[in-house]
């Protein structure tokens, strides 16, 4: 009792000293700033906020009795903070909102520091009017006992604390409508939580939850539930059965691959950049929706010759099941830099053919856009940038079809051109003004936009149709030399362009050229010969099958071959290849294929952590073209990757996606005697079944084989003393594996690769792995002159503690994602996918399990049946 009395006396003395200091500050002329505005008192951004509040209480300022909103920083002395809070029920009796947040200060790495608040005084339960309590960014390990006694609370925010459990008493808050517990350490939830019938918004993201009980369906008023970045693999079916009129909103992480949908409908947001909105009545019975985001590859990505891919491939199951009402789908993508005369659409597989959906764009940030569309059923979806396309229905009365991207391009259908209505599709491709003069070595050469036309119904029109094209840039109808004007035509699959100027009557105005046709295909190249046996519904997806018209102005006579080269050049991207080594770990190599206009900016960003040779010479590549990288000169690459074949790394070039891979290289040569000087070479196409010897590859590089694109040097420095590749001699690593055979292993080599890529980001990863801050400080001190040693010691000490525990690999992936190291997280997931695939193949070879568990092949893409995930 004497100790308690002594503590109370000390606390009282501290409060009196604080009030006396504040009064002295006023007497000294410092004054108290006008912190009190109406019924709001904001002290969170001022130093010594508790002292200021105690001074106001000591002065018995009348306005305090009217204060309803108080903001106070928790970066204060814990004793002083608790003493200040204990006076609130008497000094601020009408308080409705109390914000006690940390996070206003940051450490050397820029991370927000948590406040010193670990509990609350019991007297705070006397705030009878309190409806909003924010305790975010503090050091709470348990919920203060006074919180469940605040019966009037409607909003409780506990984010960014250290809570590992919640008390059952939390269910005694009858008015609670909003509860945020994100960024804590919750593994389970109290059963009383599901009795909160008034709860409308629940944020449980960034925790350690692995299951949810069926009782979650008892939250009858729930309208929004955020479960992102947990360890969940599935959700209970009761989750989709709230009974409130408002559509519930569900936020999930990419680890959850399924969720339930009921006839009431719901809105779902996935961490992989996907949103789904199921309206009420979309399904007649509860349906479990499964999803997966595939890495793009040519067999999954249907592109026309002028299309560009802007996203990964999203698969939604069950395939082909029609909804009673269309479902809203949003796909996030980075907008392309060149958007002139182009449009963004969502492409999907429907009835064994690819089609483009009507798409609307919604801007979230300057460099982040949502592509929104309505879908009648589920299949594969991707975001594509294509030339502006227009479609119209031509009635017997005739009509006019204009290009929305090029107003000067028009097609006029006179009355009587058709007996039955038919669909006509137009696509116009913008042609740059610089490429053609360089190709023809003729400064005055120019070309009009490229016009692609196709139609449904009979191949011919009953009346001539008038086509209008703008004259090439810089050319006018009053001064041009008609002998230099060429109307070119091409009908796939033939690659040649034909000059049809003599077969049509060109009518020239000051700005335009007009001609008439009775069919879009010509007798020299009948369109019927190019129609595939099963043509897709959407002609926009089959741009290679569209007849094309192109107006040239040049002195050249035989322009057909030149037009073929010019058309191919329109489809090519000028790219450079780079190979960089991490400065602190030369065994870590970054390979990337970049469009030429992005090289300088990318190198400026990377050269702080990497070094290497200059980028390769510029090469030309098509969208979706395959190529591979081969290490030579005694350097090998770890083959335990799904994209590695015989030590060769496979790539697919997409101009608007990140074509980058980081690998860990090794060598069988003795690095103690001298450095190893090798190289990496890039070749077009698939990895050959028989990889040529280096001598043969050297012969190919001299020009005898056009598959070679570039070679860049790689140097592994000489080792000093007993230093080993990738780690110092002071660290001895025992064999260590994380995971299991069914879900995939991370081996010691994989962990070394992860350690070599973390760099200065390792403290953030360690904190997200649950490592205490004092242990980080100990590692920093023990390896204070060795950043690589700090990273490896952190990662392997954590891995040793996790060995044999379920969910360790998922926790590592989650920590990498939370630390903004999505690149490393994706590589870890790819390694796990390879391990799972090999495990399933081994089971099938021993006849232990039937079925195809791999990714959908071409046959799967042409069937409405769902692929096995």
C-alpha positions in Angstrom: 0.0 0.0 0.0 2.9 2.3 0.8 4.3 1.7 -2.7 0.9 2.5 -4.3 0.6 5.7 -2.3 4.1 6.6 -3.2 3.3 6.1 -6.9 0.1 8.2 -6.6 2.1 11.0 -5.0 4.7 10.8 -7.8 2.0 11.0 -10.4 0.3 13.9 -8.7 3.6 15.7 -8.4 4.2 15.2 -12.1 0.9 16.6 -13.0 1.4 19.6 -10.7 4.9 20.2 -12.3 3.4 20.1 -15.8 0.7 22.6 -14.9 3.3 24.8 -13.2 5.5 24.6 -16.3 2.6 25.6 -18.6 1.7 28.5 -16.3 5.3 29.7 -16.3 5.3 29.6 -20.1 2.3 31.8 -20.2 3.9 34.2 -17.7 7.0 34.3 -19.8 5.0 35.6 -22.7 5.0 32.3 -24.7 1.2 32.0 -24.4 -1.0 29.2 -25.5 -1.7 29.2 -29.2 -5.4 29.3 -30.4 -5.8 25.5 -30.2 -9.4 25.7 -29.3 -11.7 26.3 -32.3 -15.3 26.0 -31.5 -15.9 22.6 -30.1 -12.6 21.1 -31.3 -9.3 21.0 -29.4 -6.3 19.9 -31.5 -3.1 19.2 -29.6 -1.6 16.4 -31.6 0.7 18.5 -33.8 2.1 20.7 -31.0 4.9 19.7 -28.7 4.1 19.1 -25.0 0.4 18.7 -25.8 -0.3 17.1 -22.4 1.2 20.1 -20.6 -0.9 22.5 -22.7 -4.1 20.5 -21.9 -3.3 20.3 -18.2 -2.8 24.1 -18.2 -6.2 24.7 -19.8 -7.8 22.4 -17.2 -6.0 24.2 -14.4 -7.2 27.6 -15.7 -10.7 26.2 -15.9 -11.3 27.6 -19.3 -15.1 27.7 -19.8 -14.9 26.7 -23.4 -13.6 23.2 -22.3 -17.1 22.3 -21.2 -18.2 22.6 -24.8 -15.4 20.6 -26.4 -16.6 17.5 -28.3 -13.5 16.6 -30.4 -10.0 16.1 -28.9 -6.9 15.2 -30.7 -3.8 14.4 -28.6 -0.5 12.8 -29.6 0.6 9.6 -27.8 4.3 10.5 -28.2 4.4 11.7 -24.6 5.7 10.5 -21.3 3.5 7.5 -20.3 2.9 8.7 -16.8 2.0 12.2 -17.9 -0.2 10.9 -20.7 -2.2 8.6 -18.3 -2.6 11.4 -15.8 -3.9 13.8 -18.4 -6.4 11.2 -19.7 -7.6 10.6 -16.2 -8.9 14.1 -16.0 -10.9 14.1 -19.2 -14.3 12.9 -17.8 -14.4 15.9 -15.5 -12.7 18.6 -17.7 -14.4 17.6 -21.0 -17.7 16.0 -20.0 -19.3 16.4 -23.5 -16.4 14.7 -25.4 -17.7 12.7 -28.4 -14.5 12.0 -30.3 -11.1 11.2 -28.8 -8.0 10.6 -31.0 -4.9 9.3 -29.2 -2.7 8.4 -32.2 1.0 7.9 -32.6 2.7 7.9 -36.0 3.5 11.6 -36.1 7.3 10.9 -35.8 9.4 8.8 -38.0 12.6 6.8 -37.6 15.8 7.0 -39.8 14.2 4.6 -42.4 11.1 6.8 -42.7 8.7 4.4 -40.9 6.1 5.8 -38.5 7.0 5.4 -34.9 4.3 4.0 -32.6 3.2 6.0 -29.6 3.9 5.1 -26.0 0.3 4.3 -25.1 0.0 0.8 -23.6 -3.3 1.2 -21.6 -6.0 3.7 -20.6 -7.1 4.8 -17.2 -10.3 3.2 -15.9 -11.9 6.6 -15.4 -12.3 7.0 -19.2 -15.4 4.8 -19.0 -17.1 7.8 -17.5 -17.1 9.6 -20.9 -20.8 8.8 -21.4 -21.0 10.8 -24.7 -17.9 9.2 -26.4 -18.8 7.8 -29.8 -15.5 7.8 -31.6 -12.2 6.4 -30.2 -9.0 6.2 -32.2 -6.0 4.5 -30.6 -4.0 3.8 -33.8 -0.2 3.6 -34.0 0.3 2.8 -30.4 1.9 0.0 -28.3 -1.3 -1.7 -27.1 -0.8 -5.5 -26.4 -4.2 -5.9 -24.8 -7.4 -3.9 -25.2 -7.8 -1.6 -22.2 -10.5 -2.8 -19.8 -12.4 0.6 -20.0 -13.1 0.3 -23.7 -15.8 -2.4 -23.6 -17.5 -0.3 -20.9 -18.0 2.7 -23.3 -21.5 1.7 -24.3 -22.0 4.6 -26.6 -19.0 3.9 -28.9 -19.9 3.7 -32.6 -16.4 3.8 -34.1 -13.3 2.1 -32.6 -9.9 2.3 -34.4 -7.1 0.0 -33.1 -4.9 -0.2 -36.2 -1.1 -0.5 -36.0 -0.8 -1.9 -32.5 0.5 -5.1 -31.1 -2.8 -6.9 -30.3 -2.6 -10.7 -30.4 -6.1 -11.2 -29.1 -9.3 -9.4 -28.3 -11.5 -9.9 -25.2 -14.9 -11.4 -25.3 -16.2 -8.3 -23.6 -15.8 -6.5 -26.9 -19.2 -7.9 -27.8 -20.8 -5.7 -25.1 -20.7 -2.6 -27.4 -24.3 -2.4 -28.6 -23.8 0.7 -30.8 -20.6 -0.2 -32.6 -20.8 0.3 -36.4 -17.1 0.6 -37.4 -14.2 -1.5 -36.1 -10.7 -1.2 -37.6 -8.0 -3.6 -36.2 -5.6 -3.6 -39.2 -1.9 -4.2 -38.9 -2.0 -6.2 -35.6 -1.1 -9.8 -34.7 -4.5 -11.4 -34.4 -4.6 -15.1 -35.1 -8.1 -15.7 -33.8 -11.2 -13.6 -33.1 -13.5 -13.7 -30.0 -16.9 -15.4 -30.6 -18.6 -12.4 -29.0 -17.5 -10.3 -32.0 -20.1 -12.0 -34.2 -22.9 -10.9 -32.0 -22.4 -7.2 -32.9 -25.6 -6.9 -34.8 -25.0 -3.1 -35.5 -21.5 -3.6 -37.0 -21.4 -2.3 -40.6 -17.7 -2.0 -41.4 -15.0 -4.4 -40.1 -11.3 -4.0 -41.1 -9.2 -7.1 -40.2 -6.5 -6.6 -42.8 -2.8 -7.2 -42.2 -3.2 -9.8 -39.4 -2.4 -13.5 -39.0 -5.9 -14.9 -39.4 -5.9 -18.4 -41.1 -9.6 -19.2 -40.7 -12.9 -17.5 -40.1 -15.7 -19.2 -38.2 -19.2 -19.7 -39.8 -20.6 -17.4 -37.1 -19.3 -14.4 -39.1 -22.6 -14.7 -40.9 -24.3 -13.4 -37.8 -23.1 -9.9 -38.5 -26.5 -9.0 -40.0 -25.6 -5.3 -40.7 -22.2 -5.9 -42.2 -21.7 -3.8 -45.3 -17.9 -3.9 -45.7 -15.3 -6.5 -44.7 -11.6 -6.1 -45.3 -9.6 -9.4 -45.0 -6.6 -8.4 -47.1 -3.1 -9.7 -46.2 -4.0 -12.5 -43.9 -3.3 -16.2 -44.1 -6.8 -17.2 -45.3 -7.2 -19.8 -48.1 -11.0 -19.8 -48.2 -14.0 -18.1 -46.7 -17.0 -19.6 -45.0 -20.2 -19.8 -47.1 -22.1 -18.0 -44.3 -20.1 -14.8 -45.1 -22.3 -14.0 -48.1 -25.6 -14.1 -46.3 -26.2 -10.8 -44.6 -29.8 -9.6 -44.5 -29.4 -5.8 -44.8 -30.6 -4.1 -48.0 -27.2 -2.5 -48.6 -24.8 -4.5 -50.8 -21.9 -5.8 -48.7 -18.4 -5.0 -49.8 -15.6 -7.5 -49.3 -11.8 -6.7 -49.6 -9.5 -9.7 -50.0 -5.8 -10.5 -50.4 -4.5 -12.4 -53.4 -3.8 -15.4 -51.2 -7.6 -16.1 -50.9 -8.5 -17.9 -54.2 -12.3 -18.2 -53.6 -15.2 -16.4 -52.0 -18.9 -17.0 -51.7 -21.6 -14.9 -53.5 -25.3 -15.1 -52.6 -28.4 -13.9 -54.4 -28.3 -10.7 -52.4 -25.1 -9.7 -54.2 -21.9 -8.1 -52.9 -18.9 -6.0 -53.9 -15.4 -7.6 -53.8 -12.0 -5.9 -54.0 -9.0 -8.1 -54.5 -5.4 -7.1 -53.7 -4.3 -8.1 -57.2 -6.0 -5.0 -58.7 -9.4 -6.5 -59.4 -12.9 -5.4 -58.3 -16.1 -7.3 -58.8 -19.7 -6.1 -58.2 -22.4 -8.6 -58.1 -25.8 -6.9 -58.1 -28.7 -8.3 -56.2 -30.3 -11.2 -58.2 -27.1 -12.0 -60.2 -27.3 -15.5 -59.0 -30.4 -17.6 -58.0 -28.4 -19.7 -55.5 -25.2 -19.3 -53.6 -22.1 -19.6 -55.8 -18.4 -20.0 -54.9 -16.3 -17.8 -57.1 -12.7 -18.8 -57.8 -10.0 -16.6 -59.3 -6.4 -16.6 -60.4 -4.0 -14.1 -62.0 -1.8 -15.8 -64.7 1.5 -14.4 -65.9 1.0 -13.4 -69.6 2.2 -15.6 -72.3 1.3 -15.9 -76.0 -1.1 -18.9 -75.6 -3.1 -16.9 -73.1 -2.9 -13.5 -74.7 -4.6 -13.0 -78.1 -3.2 -9.8 -79.7 -3.6 -8.2 -83.0 -0.6 -6.8 -84.9 -1.1 -3.3 -83.4 -2.3 -4.3 -79.9 -0.5 -3.9 -76.7 -1.0 -5.8 -73.4 -1.6 -3.7 -70.3 -2.3 -6.3 -67.6 -1.9 -9.9 -66.6 -4.5 -12.5 -67.4 -7.3 -12.9 -64.9 -9.2 -16.2 -64.7 -12.6 -16.2 -63.0 -14.5 -19.5 -62.4 -16.9 -21.1 -62.8 -16.5 -20.7 -66.6 -19.5 -20.2 -68.8 -22.1 -20.0 -66.0 -24.5 -17.2 -67.1 -25.5 -14.6 -64.5 -29.1 -13.5 -64.2 -27.7 -9.9 -64.2 -24.4 -8.7 -65.6 -21.6 -8.5 -63.1 -19.4 -5.4 -62.9 -15.6 -6.0 -63.4 -12.8 -3.5 -62.8 -9.2 -4.3 -63.8 -6.4 -2.0 -62.7 -3.6 -1.1 -65.2 -0.9 1.5 -65.8 -2.0 3.7 -68.8 0.3 3.7 -71.8 2.3 6.8 -72.5 1.2 7.0 -76.2 -2.6 7.2 -76.2 -3.2 9.1 -79.5 -5.7 7.4 -81.7 -5.8 4.4 -79.3 -8.3 3.0 -76.9 -8.3 0.6 -73.9 -10.6 -2.4 -73.9 -11.1 -5.5 -71.8 -10.7 -8.7 -73.9 -12.4 -11.9 -72.9 -13.0 -15.5 -74.1 -16.6 -16.2 -75.0 -18.0 -19.2 -77.0 -14.5 -20.3 -78.0 -13.7 -16.9 -79.4 -12.1 -13.8 -78.1 -14.2 -10.6 -78.0 -13.7 -7.0 -76.8 -16.2 -5.7 -74.2 -17.5 -2.2 -74.0 -15.0 -0.6 -71.6 -15.1 2.6 -69.5 -12.0 4.1 -67.8 -12.0 5.4 -64.3 -9.0 7.3 -63.0 -7.7 6.4 -59.5 -4.4 8.3 -59.7 -2.4 10.0 -62.5 -0.7 6.7 -63.4 -3.4 4.2 -62.3 -6.6 3.6 -64.2 -9.4 1.1 -63.8 -10.9 -0.5 -66.9 -14.6 -1.1 -66.1 -16.9 -3.4 -68.0 -20.0 -5.6 -67.6 -19.7 -9.4 -68.0 -22.6 -11.9 -68.5 -20.4 -14.9 -67.4 -16.9 -15.7 -66.2 -13.9 -16.7 -68.3 -10.4 -15.2 -68.9 -10.0 -11.4 -69.0 -7.1 -9.0 -69.9 -6.7 -5.3 -70.6 -5.5 -4.4 -74.1 -4.6 -1.1 -75.9 -5.7 -1.2 -79.5 -6.1 1.3 -82.4 -9.4 3.2 -82.2 -12.2 1.0 -83.7 -15.7 1.8 -84.8 -18.6 -0.4 -85.8 -22.0 0.3 -87.3 -25.1 -1.5 -88.5 -25.7 -0.7 -92.2 -29.4 -0.7 -93.0 -30.9 -0.8 -96.5 -31.4 3.0 -96.2 -27.7 3.6 -96.0 -25.5 5.2 -93.4 -22.2 7.0 -92.7 -19.4 5.3 -90.7 -16.7 7.8 -89.3 -13.6 7.1 -87.3 -13.6 8.5 -83.8 -9.8 8.7 -83.8 -9.4 10.1 -87.3 -12.3 12.3 -88.3 -11.1 12.5 -91.9 -11.6 8.7 -92.4 -15.2 8.0 -93.5 -17.1 5.2 -95.3 -20.4 6.2 -97.0 -23.0 3.5 -97.6 -25.7 4.8 -100.1 -29.3 3.7 -100.1 -29.7 0.3 -101.6 -26.1 -0.8 -100.8 -27.5 -3.9 -99.0 -30.8 -5.7 -98.8 -30.4 -7.0 -95.2 -28.7 -5.1 -92.4 -25.0 -6.0 -92.0 -22.3 -5.0 -89.5 -19.2 -3.1 -90.7 -16.1 -2.8 -88.6 -13.5 -0.1 -89.1 -10.1 0.3 -87.4 -7.6 3.1 -88.2 -3.9 2.8 -87.3 -1.9 6.0 -86.9 1.3 6.1 -88.9 4.3 8.1 -87.7 5.7 10.8 -89.9 9.4 9.9 -89.5 9.6 6.2 -90.3 8.6 6.2 -94.0 11.1 8.8 -95.2 13.9 7.0 -93.5 12.9 3.6 -94.9 12.5 4.9 -98.5 15.5 7.4 -98.1 13.1 10.0 -99.5 12.5 13.1 -97.4 9.2 13.9 -99.1 7.7 10.4 -98.8 4.5 10.3 -96.7 1.6 8.0 -95.9 -2.0 8.3 -94.7 -3.4 6.5 -91.7 -3.8 2.7 -92.3 -7.5 1.8 -92.8 -8.8 -1.7 -91.9 -12.3 -2.7 -92.9 -14.4 -5.9 -92.6 -18.1 -6.7 -92.9 -20.7 -9.4 -92.1 -23.0 -10.9 -94.7 -22.4 -11.2 -98.5 -18.9 -10.2 -99.7 -20.3 -7.6 -102.2 -22.5 -4.5 -101.9 -25.3 -3.8 -104.3 -24.2 -0.1 -104.7 -20.7 1.3 -104.7 -19.5 2.3 -101.3 -17.4 5.5 -101.0 -14.2 5.4 -98.9 -12.5 8.6 -97.8 -8.9 8.8 -96.6 -6.9 12.0 -95.7 -4.0 12.8 -98.0 -0.6 12.0 -96.5 0.8 14.8 -94.2 2.2 17.8 -96.1 0.4 16.9 -99.3 -2.5 18.8 -100.7 -4.8 18.0 -103.7 -4.0 21.2 -105.5 -0.2 20.7 -105.8 0.4 17.0 -105.7 1.9 14.9 -108.5 -0.7 12.2 -109.1 1.9 9.8 -110.5 3.5 9.7 -107.0 0.2 8.8 -105.3 -0.4 5.1 -104.7 -3.4 3.4 -103.1 -2.1 0.1 -101.6 -4.2 -2.9 -100.5 -3.5 -6.0 -98.5 -5.8 -8.9 -97.6 -4.4 -11.5 -95.2 -3.0 -14.1 -95.0 -0.9 -12.9 -98.0 1.9 -10.7 -96.8 2.2 -8.7 -100.0 0.7 -5.2 -100.7 -0.8 -4.6 -104.1 -1.0 -1.2 -105.8 -4.6 -0.8 -106.9 -4.4 2.8 -108.0 -5.2 1.9 -111.6 -8.2 -0.2 -110.6 -10.1 2.6 -108.8 -11.0 6.2 -109.8 -9.3 8.5 -107.2 -11.2 11.7 -106.5 -9.0 14.3 -104.9 -10.0 17.3 -102.9 -7.7 19.8 -101.1 -7.3 17.4 -98.1 -8.8 14.1 -99.0 -8.8 11.2 -101.5 -12.0 9.3 -102.2 -12.6 6.1 -104.1 -15.5 3.7 -104.5 -15.6 -0.1 -104.0 -18.3 -2.7 -104.2 -16.5 -5.1 -101.9 -13.8 -4.7 -99.2 -11.9 -7.7 -100.7 -10.5 -7.7 -104.2 -10.3 -10.4 -106.8 -6.5 -10.5 -106.7 -6.8 -11.6 -103.1 -10.2 -12.9 -102.3 -11.2 -12.5 -98.7 -12.8 -15.9 -98.6 -9.4 -17.5 -98.8 -8.3 -15.9 -95.6 -11.3 -16.7 -93.4 -10.4 -19.4 -90.8 -12.6 -22.4 -90.3 -14.0 -21.0 -87.0 -13.8 -17.1 -87.2 -14.0 -15.3 -83.8 -17.0 -13.2 -83.1 -15.0 -10.1 -82.5 -13.2 -8.8 -85.6 -11.2 -6.4 -83.5 -9.3 -9.4 -82.1 -8.6 -10.7 -85.6 -7.0 -7.6 -87.0 -4.6 -9.8 -89.1 -7.7 -10.9 -91.1 -8.9 -7.4 -91.9 -8.4 -6.0 -95.5 -6.3 -2.9 -95.3 -6.1 0.3 -97.4 -3.1 2.6 -97.3 -2.4 5.8 -99.3 1.3 6.5 -100.1 3.0 9.5 -101.7 6.5 8.6 -103.0 8.7 8.5 -106.2 9.2 4.8 -105.8 7.6 2.7 -108.5 7.5 -0.8 -107.0 6.1 0.0 -103.6 4.6 -3.4 -102.6 7.7 -4.7 -101.0 8.5 -1.4 -99.3 5.0 -1.3 -97.9 5.5 -4.7 -96.4 8.6 -3.5 -94.6 7.0 -0.3 -93.5 4.0 -2.2 -92.1 6.2 -4.6 -90.1 8.1 -1.6 -88.8 4.9 -0.1 -87.5 4.5 -3.2 -85.3 8.0 -3.2 -83.9 9.3 -1.8 -80.7 12.8 -0.4 -80.3 14.2 -1.9 -77.1 17.5 -2.3 -75.2 18.6 -5.2 -73.0 20.4 -4.6 -69.7 22.3 -6.9 -67.3 23.2 -5.4 -63.9 24.8 -7.0 -60.8 23.9 -5.9 -57.3 26.8 -3.9 -55.9 26.9 -5.7 -52.5 26.2 -9.1 -54.0 27.6 -9.6 -57.5 26.0 -13.1 -57.7 22.6 -11.4 -57.9 22.0 -10.4 -61.6 19.1 -8.3 -62.9 18.1 -8.9 -66.6 15.6 -6.6 -68.2 14.2 -5.7 -71.7 13.2 -2.1 -71.9 11.6 0.1 -74.6 14.3 2.6 -75.7 12.5 5.6 -74.2 12.5 4.1 -70.7 16.1 3.1 -70.5 17.6 6.3 -69.0 15.0 6.7 -66.3 15.2 3.0 -65.3 19.0 3.1 -65.1 19.0 6.2 -62.9 16.7 4.4 -60.5 18.7 1.2 -60.5 22.3 2.3 -60.5 22.2 3.2 -56.8 22.1 -0.5 -56.0 23.4 -2.1 -59.2 26.3 -1.7 -61.5 27.0 -3.2 -64.9 27.8 -2.6 -68.6 26.1 -0.1 -70.8 22.8 -1.3 -72.3 22.9 -3.3 -75.5 22.5 -1.8 -78.9 18.9 -1.1 -79.9 17.0 -4.1 -81.3 13.5 -4.5 -82.7 10.9 -6.8 -81.1 7.3 -7.5 -81.6 4.7 -7.3 -78.9 4.4 -10.8 -77.3 7.7 -12.0 -78.9 9.5 -14.8 -77.0 13.2 -14.7 -76.3 15.6 -16.2 -73.8 18.8 -15.4 -71.9 21.8 -17.8 -71.8 24.7 -17.4 -69.3 28.1 -18.3 -70.8 31.8 -18.3 -70.0 31.6 -20.6 -66.9 28.6 -18.9 -65.3 25.5 -20.9 -64.5 22.0 -19.9 -63.2 20.0 -21.7 -60.5 17.7 -24.0 -62.5 15.1 -24.3 -59.7 12.8 -21.7 -61.4 9.6 -22.3 -63.5 10.9 -20.0 -66.2 14.3 -21.8 -66.5 15.0 -24.5 -69.1 18.4 -26.1 -69.3 19.9 -23.0 -67.5 18.2 -20.7 -70.0 15.7 -18.0 -68.8 12.6 -17.6 -70.9 11.1 -14.1 -71.5 8.1 -12.7 -73.3 8.3 -9.1 -74.4 5.3 -6.9 -73.6 6.0 -3.2 -74.1 3.9 -1.9 -71.2 4.8 -4.6 -68.6 7.9 -5.2 -66.6 10.1 -7.6 -68.6 12.6 -8.1 -65.7 14.0 -11.1 -63.9 16.5 -11.3 -61.1 18.5 -14.5 -60.7 21.3 -15.9 -58.5 24.3 -17.1 -60.6 27.0 -19.5 -59.6 30.2 -20.9 -61.2 32.1 -24.1 -61.0 35.4 -22.3 -61.6 37.8 -21.4 -58.8 37.2 -17.8 -57.8 39.9 -17.8 -55.2 42.6 -17.7 -57.8 41.0 -15.1 -60.1 37.8 -13.4 -61.0 35.4 -15.2 -63.4 34.6 -13.2 -66.5 31.5 -14.6 -68.3 28.6 -13.2 -70.2 24.9 -13.4 -70.8 23.5 -13.6 -74.4 20.0 -12.9 -75.5 18.4 -15.0 -78.4 15.0 -14.8 -80.1 12.5 -17.6 -79.9 11.9 -20.5 -77.6 14.7 -22.3 -75.8 16.0 -24.9 -78.3 15.9 -28.5 -77.4 19.7 -28.7 -77.9 21.4 -25.6 -76.7 24.4 -24.8 -78.9 28.0 -24.9 -77.5 29.5 -21.5 -76.8 31.8 -21.8 -79.9 28.7 -22.3 -82.0 27.0 -19.4 -80.3 30.0 -17.2 -81.0 29.8 -18.1 -84.7 26.1 -17.2 -84.7 26.8 -13.8 -83.2 28.9 -12.9 -86.2 25.8 -12.6 -88.3 25.2 -16.1 -89.5 22.1 -16.5 -87.3 19.7 -13.7 -86.8 18.3 -15.2 -83.6 21.1 -13.6 -81.5 20.3 -10.2 -80.3 23.0 -9.1 -77.7 25.7 -10.2 -75.4 26.6 -8.4 -72.2 29.6 -9.1 -69.8 29.1 -10.6 -66.3 32.0 -10.6 -63.8 32.2 -12.5 -60.5 35.0 -11.0 -58.5 37.8 -13.0 -56.9 37.1 -14.3 -53.4 39.3 -13.3 -50.6 40.3 -15.7 -47.8 37.7 -18.3 -46.9 34.8 -16.1 -48.2 32.2 -18.2 -50.0 30.0 -17.1 -52.9 27.0 -15.0 -51.7 27.9 -15.0 -48.0 30.8 -14.4 -45.7 32.8 -17.0 -43.8 31.5 -15.9 -40.5 28.0 -17.3 -41.3 27.6 -21.1 -41.3 24.4 -22.2 -42.7 22.9 -25.6 -41.9 20.6 -27.2 -44.4 17.2 -25.5 -44.0 13.9 -25.9 -45.9 10.7 -24.0 -45.3 7.3 -25.3 -46.5 6.3 -28.8 -47.5 6.1 -30.9 -50.6 2.5 -30.2 -51.3 2.6 -26.4 -51.0 6.2 -26.0 -52.2 9.6 -25.7 -50.6 12.0 -22.8 -50.1 15.5 -24.2 -49.9 18.6 -22.6 -48.4 19.6 -21.4 -51.9 16.2 -19.8 -52.4 16.6 -18.0 -49.0 20.1 -16.8 -50.0 18.5 -15.4 -53.2 15.9 -13.6 -51.2 18.5 -12.2 -48.8 20.6 -10.9 -51.6 17.7 -8.9 -53.0 16.4 -7.2 -49.8 19.1 -4.5 -49.4 18.2 -1.6 -47.1 14.5 -2.8 -47.0 15.4 -5.7 -44.7 14.3 -3.9 -41.4 10.8 -3.3 -42.8 10.6 -7.0 -43.8 11.8 -8.1 -40.4 9.2 -6.0 -38.6 6.4 -7.5 -40.8 7.8 -11.0 -40.0 7.0 -10.2 -36.3 10.7 -9.7 -35.2 11.0 -7.4 -32.2 12.6 -4.1 -32.6 15.3 -4.7 -30.0 16.4 -7.8 -32.0 16.8 -5.7 -35.1 19.0 -3.3 -33.0 21.1 -6.2 -31.8 21.6 -7.5 -35.4 22.6 -4.0 -36.6 25.2 -3.8 -33.8 26.6 -7.3 -34.3 27.0 -6.8 -38.0 27.4 -3.0 -38.0 29.9 -3.0 -40.9 28.2 -5.7 -43.0 24.8 -5.0 -44.5 24.7 -8.5 -46.2 25.5 -10.1 -42.9 22.6 -8.2 -41.2 20.2 -9.4 -43.8 21.3 -13.0 -43.8 21.4 -13.3 -40.1 17.9 -11.8 -39.8 16.4 -14.1 -42.5 18.0 -17.3 -41.4 17.5 -16.8 -37.7 13.8 -16.3 -38.4 13.7 -19.3 -40.8 15.3 -21.5 -38.1 12.5 -20.6 -35.7 9.9 -21.2 -38.3 11.2 -24.6 -39.5 8.4 -27.2 -39.4 5.7 -24.7 -38.7 2.8 -24.4 -41.2 2.3 -21.1 -43.0 5.9 -19.9 -42.7 6.3 -19.4 -46.4 3.0 -17.5 -46.7 4.1 -15.2 -43.8 7.4 -14.4 -45.7 5.5 -13.6 -48.9 3.1 -11.4 -47.0 5.9 -9.6 -45.2 7.6 -8.9 -48.6 4.4 -7.5 -50.1 3.8 -5.3 -47.0 7.3 -4.0 -47.4 6.7 -3.0 -51.0 9.0 -5.7 -52.3 6.4 -7.2 -54.7 9.2 -8.2 -57.1 10.8 -10.6 -54.5 7.3 -11.9 -53.4 6.4 -12.8 -57.0 9.7 -14.7 -57.5 9.1 -16.7 -54.2 5.5 -17.5 -55.4 6.9 -18.7 -58.7 9.3 -21.0 -57.0 6.5 -22.4 -54.8 4.3 -22.9 -57.9 7.1 -24.9 -59.6 7.5 -27.0 -56.5 3.7 -27.7 -56.3 3.7 -28.6 -60.0 6.5 -31.0 -59.6 4.9 -32.6 -56.6 1.6 -33.1 -58.5 3.4 -34.5 -61.5 5.2 -37.0 -59.2 1.9 -38.1 -57.7 0.3 -38.6 -61.2 3.3 -40.6 -62.4 2.9 -42.9 -59.4 -0.9 -43.1 -60.1 -1.7 -41.6 -56.7 -4.0 -38.9 -58.0 -5.8 -38.4 -61.3 -6.4 -35.2 -63.2 -4.5 -32.4 -64.8 -3.4 -29.9 -62.1 -1.4 -27.7 -64.4 -2.3 -24.3 -65.9 -4.8 -24.3 -68.7 -3.4 -25.2 -72.1 -4.7 -24.2 -75.5 -7.4 -26.8 -75.4 -8.6 -25.5 -72.1 -8.8 -22.0 -73.5 -11.2 -23.2 -76.2 -13.6 -24.9 -73.8 -16.1 -23.3 -71.5 -15.3 -25.9 -68.9 -13.3 -24.4 -65.9 -9.6 -25.2 -65.9 -8.1 -26.9 -62.8 -6.3 -24.3 -60.7 
